[in-house]
Amino acid sequence: MMREKICGASFSNMLNQGKPYLLTVGLQFGMAGTFIITKACLDRGMSRFVLTVYRNLIAAFVLAPFALFFERNVRPKMTMNVFMQIMALGFLEPVIDQSFTCLGMQYTSASFASAIMNAVPSVTFVIAVILRLERVKIKEIRSQAKVIGTLVTFGGALLMTLYKGPEINLFNHPNTSHHKLDASHSQQGHKHWVTGTVFLCIGCLAWSSFYILQSITVKRYPAELSLSSLICMAGALQSAVVALIADHNPRTWVIGFNITLYGPLYAGIMSSGIAYYVQGIVMKSRGPVFMTSFNPLLMIIVATLGSFLLGEQLYLGSIIGAIIIVVGLYSVVWGKAKDYKVITLPSASAATKETETQQLPISSTHK
């Protein structure tokens, strides 16, 4: 009986320790689909402003019933400070990040956009250090691992961006020849590549700032579902105002039973609804740097799915850069794991002392 309790406790402990990793990795797979389906919507001519509005509006309506039901007794009181932070979160991610990322993706590609977003861990780490949310002690190995891992990850993403190398056909896809025929067409838009990169960098900065602010807000308003639905609603309202000012054509708001409906539906539920909720859970225990350190996996997944499903070409530079990114990712995660152990060590020892104290009267009575 005692052995079963010990095995059950160890399995539960292992599950709790692995939960942030499983949630974060699963989230990257879900968000990879958002990049591909968003690119398909933009190629069909859907307005990026309308896409942002519908995406966040759908996410808000999907999350709101769950928030009202599951958090009706634990929802904290709304304060003016928290309300302003929610409005800022709605402006940073839905308005700035999603709009500029979609605009940059129109000038470049989904794979390139996901590659640029690998700068998010580096930017988040720098902002966290500036705001003293992340401590760096150069003499400690765990801090060195985080700094080196961040630089290595950024270097791998930069290599994927600047160096292509020879083509590598991993999958024989019928669209491969189609992409080769469209090579001249893609070269015509190469002059917009730098402009698209600048837009993606703006979105990257907004995304990093969103992670930092969300990690602060979720501690003051610890109701993840309610917070996520409020952020989506705030983002939908603000992006609707921007859309009405920027695009006066009422036909852009019309959607049908095609990619213009499925795209916002998937992106809203997955990347604006579930993503905010999962991010809030993970960042409450591990912080924003841990959350963003898994973003390089997004680029690898998008490149693989794009090659397998869409017939996009893979290059030697992409494979080498992906390997470098995985090494840097492991270094950052290892350093954050050491941080977590240091933080939880006092509580673990206190729990041990408490257990020993509770067992003392039993042992004396037995004697």
NULUMBA-315561 format. One line per field, with one value per residue: residue number from 1; chain; y, z, x of N, C-alpha, C in turn. Coordinates in steps of 0.02 Angstrom, whole numbers, plus 50000, padded with zeros to 5 digits. Each point is the difference from the previous one (the first is absolute). Last residue first. Layout:
BEGIN
resi <- c(NUM ...)
chain <- c(A ...)
n_north <- c(Y ...)
n_up <- c(Z ...)
n_east <- c(X ...)
ca_north <- c(Y ...)
ca_up <- c(Z ...)
ca_east <- c(X ...)
c_north <- c(Y ...)
c_up <- c(Z ...)
c_east <- c(X ...)
//
This chain:
BEGIN
resi <- c(367 366 365 364 363 362 361 360 359 358 357 356 355 354 353 352 351 350 349 348 347 346 345 344 343 342 341 340 339 338 337 336 335 334 333 332 331 330 329 328 327 326 325 324 323 322 321 320 319 318 317 316 315 314 313 312 311 310 309 308 307 306 305 304 303 302 301 300 299 298 297 296 295 294 293 292 291 290 289 288 287 286 285 284 283 282 281 280 279 278 277 276 275 274 273 272 271 270 269 268 267 266 265 264 263 262 261 260 259 258 257 256 255 254 253 252 251 250 249 248 247 246 245 244 243 242 241 240 239 238 237 236 235 234 233 232 231 230 229 228 227 226 225 224 223 222 221 220 219 218 217 216 215 214 213 212 211 210 209 208 207 206 205 204 203 202 201 200 199 198 197 196 195 194 193 192 191 190 189 188 187 186 185 184 183 182 181 180 179 178 177 176 175 174 173 172 171 170 169 168 167 166 165 164 163 162 161 160 159 158 157 156 155 154 153 152 151 150 149 148 147 146 145 144 143 142 141 140 139 138 137 136 135 134 133 132 131 130 129 128 127 126 125 124 123 122 121 120 119 118 117 116 115 114 113 112 111 110 109 108 107 106 105 104 103 102 101 100 99 98 97 96 95 94 93 92 91 90 89 88 87 86 85 84 83 82 81 80 79 78 77 76 75 74 73 72 71 70 69 68 67 66 65 64 63 62 61 60 59 58 57 56 55 54 53 52 51 50 49 48 47 46 45 44 43 42 41 40 39 38 37 36 35 34 33 32 31 30 29 28 27 26 25 24 23 22 21 20 19 18 17 16 15 14 13 12 11 10 9 8 7 6 5 4 3 2 1)
chain <- c(A A A A A A A A A A A A A A A A A A A A A A A A A A A A A A A A A A A A A A A A A A A A A A A A A A A A A A A A A A A A A A A A A A A A A A A A A A A A A A A A A A A A A A A A A A A A A A A A A A A A A A A A A A A A A A A A A A A A A A A A A A A A A A A A A A A A A A A A A A A A A A A A A A A A A A A A A A A A A A A A A A A A A A A A A A A A A A A A A A A A A A A A A A A A A A A A A A A A A A A A A A A A A A A A A A A A A A A A A A A A A A A A A A A A A A A A A A A A A A A A A A A A A A A A A A A A A A A A A A A A A A A A A A A A A A A A A A A A A A A A A A A A A A A A A A A A A A A A A A A A A A A A A A A A A A A A A A A A A A A A A A A A A A A A A A A A A A A A A A A A A A A A A A A A A A A A A A A A A A A A A A A A A A A)
n_north <- c(50227 50087 50228 50149 50030 50146 50237 50101 50060 50218 50131 49955 50096 50223 50044 49981 50179 50178 49981 50053 50226 50108 49964 50094 50159 49917 49869 50109 50082 49850 49960 50153 49967 49841 50067 50116 49873 49880 50116 50030 49825 49980 50140 49938 49857 50094 50105 49865 49948 50166 50039 49864 49991 49955 50052 49958 49895 49955 49848 49937 50182 50153 49927 50021 50215 50084 49925 50099 50211 50010 49961 50175 50105 49963 50145 50155 49961 50033 50217 50113 49880 49815 49958 50123 49984 49826 50027 50158 49943 49873 50114 50120 49873 49922 50158 50094 49841 49820 50058 50154 49931 49861 50104 50146 49891 49902 50133 50066 49820 49906 50054 50267 50293 50292 50228 50149 50147 50238 50209 50164 49993 50090 50059 49827 49836 50046 49964 49780 49907 50027 49851 49777 49957 49978 49793 49826 49997 49911 49765 49897 50010 49848 49783 49968 50095 50133 50253 50110 49880 50001 50189 50006 49879 50092 50164 49926 49913 50152 50103 49886 50019 50194 50009 49889 50106 50147 49903 49944 50167 50036 49855 50041 50149 49915 49881 50081 49979 49793 49915 49908 49774 49819 49919 49848 49773 49822 49778 49838 49914 49825 49779 49881 49896 49766 49848 49844 50033 50072 50167 50223 50208 50181 50228 50211 50234 50193 49946 49828 50054 50116 49878 49903 50141 50044 49842 50008 50156 49944 49846 50079 50097 49854 49873 50105 50011 49812 49964 50195 50214 50198 50082 50110 50001 50098 50152 50244 50156 49975 49777 49911 50052 49868 49788 49987 50003 49797 49835 50036 49962 49849 50052 50010 49812 49964 50112 49903 49828 50061 50195 50250 50207 49977 49975 50190 50090 49889 50048 50201 50001 49886 50106 50198 49980 49824 50000 50198 50104 49898 50015 50196 50015 49895 50117 50158 49918 49956 50178 50074 49803 49766 49761 49729 49732 49772 49891 49956 49866 49819 50070 50190 49977 49875 50109 50153 49949 50012 50216 50128 49947 50082 50218 50042 49961 50152 50205 49996 49983 50195 50135 49934 49930 49835 49865 49783 49954 50020 49812 49826 50025 49940 49774 49917 50058 49892 49782 49979 50011 49803 49878 50083 49952 49803 50006 50090 49867 49832 50065 50055 49814 49846 49985 49897 49765 49873 49967 49830 49781 49933 49936 49782 49825 49967 49885 49766 49881 49956 49812)
n_up <- c(51033 49825 50001 49910 49765 49906 50012 49834 49763 49902 49955 49802 49802 49956 49908 49769 49865 49968 49832 49782 49939 49935 49774 49782 49859 49877 49812 49798 49863 49854 49795 49827 49867 49827 49802 49839 49859 49820 49801 49845 49850 49817 49815 49835 49830 49822 49823 49822 49833 49840 49823 49806 49881 49896 49884 49957 49987 50145 50191 50099 50049 50165 50224 50110 50072 50195 50208 50086 50103 50223 50187 50121 50202 50247 50180 50111 50217 50186 50073 50137 50237 50166 50116 49907 49763 49887 49971 49840 49771 49908 49929 49797 49801 49923 49871 49797 49841 49944 49927 49820 49787 49867 49888 49816 49791 49879 49858 49789 49848 49926 49977 50022 50039 50014 50042 49836 49866 50039 49992 50082 50159 50167 50199 50105 50112 50220 50177 50071 50147 50232 50104 50037 50180 50216 50051 50056 50219 50168 50026 50123 50236 50113 50033 50171 50246 50189 50014 50069 49902 49764 49886 49942 49812 49792 49901 49876 49783 49824 49892 49822 49791 49871 49870 49793 49816 49876 49841 49790 49835 49877 49822 49791 49854 49871 49804 49777 49784 49882 49841 49783 49993 50003 49795 49879 50060 49959 49912 50158 50145 49923 50009 50197 50076 50028 50163 50144 50200 50096 49881 49985 49897 50037 50111 50154 50165 50132 50173 50155 50161 50192 50180 50147 50164 50198 50170 50134 50175 50199 50144 50146 50202 50169 50121 50173 50210 50138 50117 50152 50024 49915 50054 49976 50011 49946 50010 49975 49806 49821 49930 49863 49770 49865 49937 49823 49780 49914 49934 49788 49769 49834 49822 49767 49868 49919 49803 49796 49910 49884 49822 49882 49998 50126 50232 50141 50080 50182 50210 50103 50114 50209 50189 50092 50093 50163 50189 50139 50094 50176 50212 50122 50120 50208 50182 50110 50164 50216 50150 50105 50115 50074 50138 50002 49972 50055 49987 49775 49814 49847 49847 49854 49836 49807 49828 49856 49808 49766 49905 49954 49804 49791 49942 49919 49769 49842 49956 49867 49766 49879 49936 49815 49765 49784 49796 49950 50106 50235 50126 50033 50169 50215 50063 50073 50220 50181 50071 50161 50229 50128 50080 50190 50214 50116 50134 50216 50171 50101 50161 50221 50146 50130 50239 50113 49988 50144 50219 50035 50016 50207 50168 49990 50080 50233 50096 49988 50157 50211 50020)
n_east <- c(50283 49874 49951 50156 50004 49842 50036 50146 49956 49960 50190 50120 49921 50057 50211 50023 49929 50146 50161 49935 49989 50202 50078 49923 50113 50183 49954 49946 50174 50103 49898 50041 50192 49981 49894 50127 50140 49903 49958 50175 50042 49855 50037 50157 49927 49880 50120 50078 49846 49949 50153 49993 49761 49729 49742 49727 49769 49799 49980 50214 50151 49930 50010 50208 50066 49898 50081 50195 49979 49923 50142 50113 49911 50025 50069 49844 49906 50143 50034 49835 49921 49934 49784 49815 49984 49877 49764 49926 50009 49826 49808 50007 49978 49787 49877 50086 50088 49836 49777 49990 50081 49860 49822 50050 50031 49817 49863 50080 50046 49774 49746 49966 50003 50033 50075 50095 49861 49953 50182 50165 50238 50149 49874 49879 50131 50079 49853 49975 50159 49967 49846 50071 50148 49912 49907 50149 50085 49862 49990 50174 49991 49861 50083 50165 50032 50121 50103 50193 50177 50006 50098 50231 50074 49942 50140 50187 49961 49961 50181 50099 49896 50039 50196 49995 49897 50130 50140 49910 49993 50197 50045 49897 50106 50174 49945 49919 50097 49968 49823 50022 50072 49848 49917 50132 49987 49826 50011 50064 49837 49866 50080 49959 49787 49934 50156 50185 50192 50203 50186 50172 50182 50207 50079 49959 50031 49935 49835 50055 50162 49934 49910 50154 50096 49879 50018 50193 50008 49889 50107 50167 49929 49922 50159 50121 49902 50018 50205 50114 50106 49891 49752 49737 49707 49739 49830 50062 50013 50152 50021 49833 50008 50140 49921 49846 50082 50082 49841 49890 50077 49923 49844 50054 49953 49781 49942 50068 49869 49803 50036 50026 49877 49801 50030 50018 49800 49900 50087 49935 49792 49989 50103 49897 49778 49952 50154 50031 49803 49879 50100 49962 49800 49997 50093 49867 49852 50086 50014 49802 49863 49844 49976 50014 49933 49923 49781 49919 50114 49936 49821 50033 50170 49953 49877 50124 50150 49945 49968 50195 50125 49925 50059 50218 50043 49907 50112 50196 49978 49952 50179 50131 49879 49971 50057 50114 50208 50002 49931 50155 50161 49937 50014 50211 50071 49895 50064 50167 49946 49954 50185 50108 49910 50060 50192 49977 49899 50131 50161 49929 49950 50149 50028 49821 49988 50137 49923 49842 50082 50088 49847 49912 50135 50005 49820 50000 50128 49907 49863)
ca_north <- c(49977 49930 49962 50000 49956 49931 49975 49992 49930 49966 50024 49971 49929 49996 50013 49942 49947 50017 49984 49928 49975 50017 49964 49953 50034 50044 49957 49974 50054 50011 49945 50015 50054 49972 49961 50046 50037 49955 49990 50059 50002 49949 50025 50049 49963 49966 50049 50017 49941 49992 50050 49977 50016 50005 49974 50052 49991 50050 50012 49939 49955 50033 49995 49930 49980 50032 49967 49933 50006 50021 49940 49972 50026 49945 49961 50019 49994 49929 49977 50012 50066 49999 49958 50008 50057 49984 49946 50023 50045 49958 49962 50046 50022 49949 49976 50057 50046 49972 49950 50029 50046 49962 49955 50035 50031 49951 49984 50064 50015 49982 49935 49944 49937 49942 49967 49964 49932 49953 49958 50025 49968 49983 50059 50048 49975 50008 50072 50020 49985 50047 50068 50002 50000 50066 50049 49990 50023 50074 50024 49988 50046 50067 50000 49997 49962 49929 49977 50045 49995 49937 50006 50045 49966 49947 50030 50030 49946 49969 50045 49994 49934 50004 50041 49961 49951 50039 50018 49941 49991 50054 49983 49948 50033 50039 49954 50012 50068 49999 50029 50066 50046 50016 50042 50067 50030 50065 50042 50017 50052 50063 50030 50020 50073 50026 50030 50009 49969 49945 49976 49930 49974 49958 49940 49948 49949 50027 50056 49977 49958 50046 50031 49949 49988 50056 49995 49945 50022 50052 49969 49968 50052 50038 49957 49995 50064 50003 49961 49938 49949 49972 50001 49973 50014 49944 49941 49961 50012 50072 50020 49974 50043 50066 49993 49992 50066 50045 49983 50015 50053 49968 49998 50064 50003 49960 50034 50056 49972 49975 49934 49947 50018 50013 49936 49975 50044 49985 49934 50007 50041 49963 49939 50012 50057 49997 49937 49974 50041 49996 49933 50002 50040 49959 49949 50033 50017 49938 49982 50043 50066 50040 50063 50056 50058 50016 50010 50045 50049 49970 49940 50013 50045 49960 49953 50032 49995 49929 49966 50027 49975 49929 49998 50015 49952 49937 50011 50011 49936 49961 50032 49981 50056 50022 50070 50003 49987 50060 50052 49981 50014 50073 50017 49974 50033 50068 49999 49988 50066 50035 49965 50016 50066 49992 49967 50047 50053 49970 49981 50060 50035 49997 50029 50072 50031 50001 50051 50065 50011 50014 50067 50049 50000 50032 50072 50028 50004 50057 50060)
ca_up <- c(50051 49988 50025 50073 50021 49986 50051 50066 50016 50007 50061 50058 50002 50023 50072 50033 50000 50051 50065 50007 50015 50068 50051 50036 50030 50053 50056 50032 50037 50060 50045 50034 50048 50055 50041 50036 50049 50056 50038 50041 50050 50050 50042 50045 50048 50047 50049 50046 50042 50047 50053 50047 49981 50057 49997 50003 49951 49947 49978 49993 49951 49935 49974 49985 49943 49940 49983 49975 49934 49954 49974 49942 49936 49957 49979 49933 49951 49987 49963 49928 49976 49971 50035 50073 50024 50002 50047 50068 50019 50015 50061 50056 50011 50038 50059 50041 50015 50018 50053 50059 50032 50030 50050 50063 50024 50039 50062 50035 50043 49971 50028 49977 50000 49979 50060 50034 49974 50040 49954 49996 49942 49947 49978 49972 49935 49951 49989 49960 49930 49976 49997 49946 49935 49994 49989 49932 49953 50002 49965 49928 49975 49998 49949 49933 49971 49990 49982 50032 50072 50023 50010 50056 50060 50019 50034 50062 50047 50022 50051 50060 50029 50034 50060 50048 50031 50042 50061 50043 50030 50050 50058 50038 50032 50056 50053 50060 50023 50045 50065 49989 49995 50068 50033 49973 50028 50027 49946 49958 50034 49998 49935 49997 49996 49933 50003 49931 49981 50046 49992 50023 50016 49950 49980 49977 49959 49953 49962 49958 49947 49952 49961 49956 49945 49954 49968 49951 49944 49965 49962 49941 49956 49971 49953 49940 49965 49973 49939 50008 50031 49951 50037 49966 50031 49991 50009 50059 50050 50010 50038 50068 50034 50011 50051 50065 50018 50013 50063 50059 50039 50046 50067 50033 50015 50060 50058 50018 50030 50067 49998 50003 49962 49931 49968 49982 49948 49938 49979 49968 49940 49947 49979 49971 49954 49944 49963 49982 49949 49939 49972 49970 49938 49951 49975 49954 49939 49961 49978 49945 50020 49949 49985 50045 49961 50013 50071 50029 50043 50041 50037 50044 50053 50046 50039 50050 50067 50017 50009 50059 50061 50008 50019 50072 50039 50005 50037 50070 50028 50012 50055 50063 50033 50059 49996 49970 49928 49969 50000 49949 49935 49992 49980 49934 49950 49991 49954 49933 49971 49983 49944 49940 49977 49966 49936 49956 49978 49955 49938 49961 49974 49927 49973 50013 49955 49933 50000 50001 49934 49954 50014 49978 49927 49979 50013 49951 49937 50004 50000)
ca_east <- c(50048 50015 49943 50004 50054 49981 49953 50030 50010 49936 49968 50034 49982 49932 50000 50030 49950 49951 50029 50004 49934 49979 50037 49957 49943 50024 50020 49939 49969 50041 49985 49937 50011 50040 49955 49956 50040 50015 49939 49989 50053 49984 49946 50029 50041 49955 49974 50056 50012 49945 50006 50051 50069 50045 50068 50051 50053 49995 49931 49961 50031 49998 49932 49985 50040 49972 49936 50016 50029 49947 49968 50036 49978 49978 50058 50023 49947 49988 50059 49994 50022 50067 50048 49991 50039 50072 50014 49989 50055 50058 49985 50003 50069 50037 49963 49978 50055 50065 49995 49969 50047 50056 49973 49987 50062 50038 49965 49988 50057 50064 50018 49960 50035 49960 49974 50054 50005 49959 49962 49931 49968 50048 50037 49952 49976 50054 50007 49942 50016 50051 49972 49950 50035 50032 49947 49974 50052 50001 49941 50008 50049 49970 49948 50028 49944 50014 49933 49953 50011 49970 49927 49987 50027 49953 49943 50023 50019 49938 49971 50041 49987 49935 50008 50039 49956 49954 50038 50003 49933 49991 50041 49965 49943 50027 50022 49960 50016 50058 49984 49974 50056 50022 49950 50007 50061 49984 49975 50057 50040 49962 50012 50070 50006 49982 49933 49980 49937 49985 49932 49996 49934 49966 50036 49955 50033 50049 49975 49945 50029 50031 49946 49971 50047 49994 49934 50005 50040 49963 49946 50030 50026 49945 49964 50040 49993 49932 49997 49963 50043 50046 50063 50058 50064 50046 49958 50020 49947 49995 50059 49992 49951 50030 50052 49967 49973 50055 50033 49958 50032 50047 49971 50013 50072 50012 49970 50044 50060 49984 49969 50050 50059 49979 49992 50065 50026 49964 50023 50065 49995 49965 50035 50066 50003 49953 49999 50066 50031 49960 50012 50067 49995 49964 50047 50045 49963 49994 50067 50017 50024 50033 49967 50014 50018 50071 50012 49950 50034 50053 49980 49943 50022 50041 49958 49958 50027 50011 49935 49966 50034 49984 49929 49994 50039 49963 49938 50016 50022 49939 49964 50034 50031 49964 49979 49934 50008 50027 49948 49951 50030 49997 49932 49985 50042 49975 49943 50029 50014 49938 49969 50038 49979 49937 50014 50035 49955 49950 50032 50017 49941 49999 50060 49999 49951 50028 50053 49967 49970 50055 50025 49950 50000 50063 49994 49954 50036 50046 49959)
c_north <- c(49992 49973 49925 49961 49997 49952 49927 49976 49989 49927 49965 50022 49966 49928 49994 50009 49938 49947 50017 49981 49925 49972 50019 49963 49952 50033 50042 49957 49975 50057 50006 49944 50019 50053 49969 49962 50047 50037 49956 49995 50061 50000 49950 50026 50048 49961 49969 50049 50014 49942 49995 50049 49977 50010 50010 49969 50055 49994 50046 50012 49939 49957 50032 49991 49928 49979 50030 49964 49932 50003 50016 49936 49975 50025 49942 49959 50014 49991 49926 49974 50006 50066 50006 49961 50014 50057 49989 49947 50025 50044 49958 49963 50047 50024 49953 49978 50060 50053 49978 49951 50029 50046 49961 49954 50038 50031 49953 49990 50065 50020 49974 49935 49945 49938 49938 49963 49960 49928 49949 49957 50020 49973 49984 50062 50049 49978 50013 50074 50017 49988 50050 50071 50004 50005 50070 50051 49995 50029 50077 50026 49992 50051 50069 50003 49996 49959 49925 49979 50046 49989 49937 50002 50042 49964 49948 50028 50029 49945 49971 50043 49990 49934 50005 50039 49958 49954 50042 50015 49940 49993 50051 49979 49951 50035 50037 49958 50018 50070 50002 50035 50072 50049 50020 50048 50071 50037 50070 50045 50020 50056 50066 50034 50023 50075 50029 50023 50016 49962 49939 49979 49927 49974 49960 49936 49946 49949 50021 50056 49976 49962 50048 50027 49947 49991 50055 49992 49947 50025 50050 49967 49969 50052 50038 49959 50001 50065 50006 49966 49933 49945 49962 50009 49966 50020 49936 49944 49961 50016 50075 50019 49977 50046 50068 49996 49997 50069 50048 49979 50016 50051 49962 50000 50065 50000 49961 50037 50055 49973 49978 49932 49943 50015 50008 49933 49976 50042 49979 49932 50004 50041 49966 49936 50005 50057 50001 49939 49971 50041 49991 49933 50004 50037 49955 49952 50033 50014 49938 49983 50040 50069 50039 50064 50060 50063 50022 50014 50048 50050 49976 49940 50014 50043 49958 49951 50025 49993 49927 49964 50024 49972 49928 49999 50012 49949 49935 50009 50006 49932 49961 50033 49979 50057 50025 50071 50001 49992 50063 50052 49983 50021 50075 50022 49978 50037 50069 49998 49993 50066 50034 49965 50019 50066 49990 49969 50046 50054 49973 49983 50063 50038 50001 50034 50075 50033 50006 50057 50068 50012 50019 50071 50051 50005 50037 50076 50029 50010 50063)
c_up <- c(50066 50052 49992 50030 50076 50025 49989 50053 50070 50021 50012 50065 50060 50006 50029 50076 50035 50005 50056 50068 50010 50018 50071 50055 50043 50036 50059 50061 50039 50042 50064 50047 50038 50054 50060 50048 50041 50054 50060 50043 50046 50055 50055 50049 50051 50053 50051 50053 50050 50047 50052 50057 50054 49975 50067 50004 50000 49947 49939 49969 49986 49945 49931 49970 49980 49938 49937 49978 49969 49929 49949 49972 49941 49931 49955 49977 49930 49945 49984 49960 49925 49971 49973 50038 50074 50030 50007 50052 50071 50021 50021 50066 50060 50016 50042 50062 50041 50025 50024 50058 50064 50038 50034 50055 50066 50029 50043 50064 50038 50048 49964 50032 49977 49999 49983 50062 50034 49975 50041 49955 49999 49938 49938 49975 49967 49930 49947 49984 49954 49927 49972 49993 49942 49933 49991 49984 49928 49953 50000 49960 49924 49971 49993 49946 49925 49980 49984 49986 50038 50074 50028 50016 50062 50062 50023 50040 50069 50051 50027 50056 50064 50034 50039 50065 50053 50036 50047 50064 50047 50034 50055 50062 50041 50037 50061 50059 50062 50026 50048 50066 49989 49999 50069 50031 49975 50027 50023 49942 49957 50032 49993 49935 49994 49993 49931 49998 49927 49979 50045 49997 50020 50025 49949 49983 49981 49953 49945 49955 49952 49942 49948 49958 49951 49940 49949 49963 49946 49939 49961 49957 49936 49950 49966 49947 49936 49963 49968 49932 50009 50030 49958 50043 49961 50028 49993 50016 50065 50055 50015 50044 50073 50038 50015 50057 50068 50022 50018 50065 50062 50039 50050 50071 50036 50019 50064 50061 50022 50034 50072 49993 49998 49956 49927 49964 49978 49942 49935 49978 49964 49936 49942 49974 49967 49949 49942 49954 49976 49943 49935 49968 49965 49934 49948 49972 49948 49934 49956 49972 49939 50027 49949 49977 50046 49962 50016 50074 50033 50050 50049 50043 50049 50058 50049 50038 50054 50073 50018 50013 50063 50064 50011 50023 50075 50045 50011 50042 50074 50030 50018 50060 50067 50034 50061 49996 49964 49925 49965 49996 49944 49933 49993 49976 49930 49947 49987 49948 49931 49965 49979 49939 49935 49971 49960 49932 49950 49973 49950 49933 49961 49968 49924 49972 50009 49950 49930 49998 49997 49929 49951 50010 49972 49924 49976 50009 49946 49934 50000)
c_east <- c(49966 50049 50013 49943 50006 50054 49981 49951 50027 50009 49933 49967 50032 49977 49929 50000 50027 49946 49951 50029 50001 49932 49981 50037 49959 49942 50024 50018 49940 49973 50041 49980 49938 50013 50037 49954 49957 50039 50011 49938 49992 50052 49982 49947 50031 50038 49953 49976 50056 50011 49945 50009 50048 50071 50036 50070 50051 50054 49997 49931 49957 50031 49994 49931 49985 50039 49970 49936 50015 50027 49946 49970 50040 49978 49982 50060 50026 49949 49993 50058 49998 50023 50070 50052 49989 50040 50075 50016 49992 50059 50060 49990 50005 50070 50040 49963 49980 50048 50069 49998 49971 50047 50056 49974 49990 50064 50041 49960 49990 50055 50062 50022 49952 50044 49959 49977 50055 50005 49959 49956 49926 49966 50043 50034 49952 49976 50053 50003 49942 50019 50051 49972 49952 50036 50029 49945 49975 50052 49996 49941 50009 50048 49967 49947 50014 49938 50005 49927 49952 50011 49970 49926 49989 50024 49949 49940 50018 50014 49935 49973 50039 49983 49934 50009 50035 49952 49958 50039 49999 49932 49993 50038 49960 49943 50025 50023 49960 50017 50058 49982 49975 50058 50021 49950 50008 50061 49986 49978 50059 50039 49965 50017 50072 50007 49983 49927 49986 49938 49989 49927 50004 49933 49962 50038 49950 50029 50047 49974 49946 50031 50028 49944 49974 50046 49990 49934 50005 50038 49959 49946 50028 50025 49943 49965 50041 49988 49931 49990 49964 50043 50051 50062 50056 50067 50042 49951 50013 49949 49997 50059 49991 49952 50031 50050 49965 49975 50057 50033 49961 50041 50044 49974 50017 50073 50011 49973 50048 50062 49987 49967 50051 50060 49977 49997 50069 50026 49965 50028 50066 49996 49965 50031 50069 50009 49949 49995 50066 50029 49961 50017 50067 49992 49967 50052 50045 49964 49998 50069 50019 50018 50041 49963 50012 50021 50071 50013 49951 50031 50053 49982 49943 50024 50040 49955 49952 50023 50008 49934 49964 50030 49977 49928 49990 50036 49962 49937 50015 50018 49937 49965 50030 50039 49963 49972 49933 50009 50024 49944 49951 50029 49990 49931 49981 50041 49972 49945 50032 50012 49936 49972 50037 49975 49936 50015 50033 49953 49949 50031 50017 49942 50000 50061 49996 49953 50032 50051 49965 49973 50056 50023 49950 50002 50063 49991 49955 50037 50043)
//
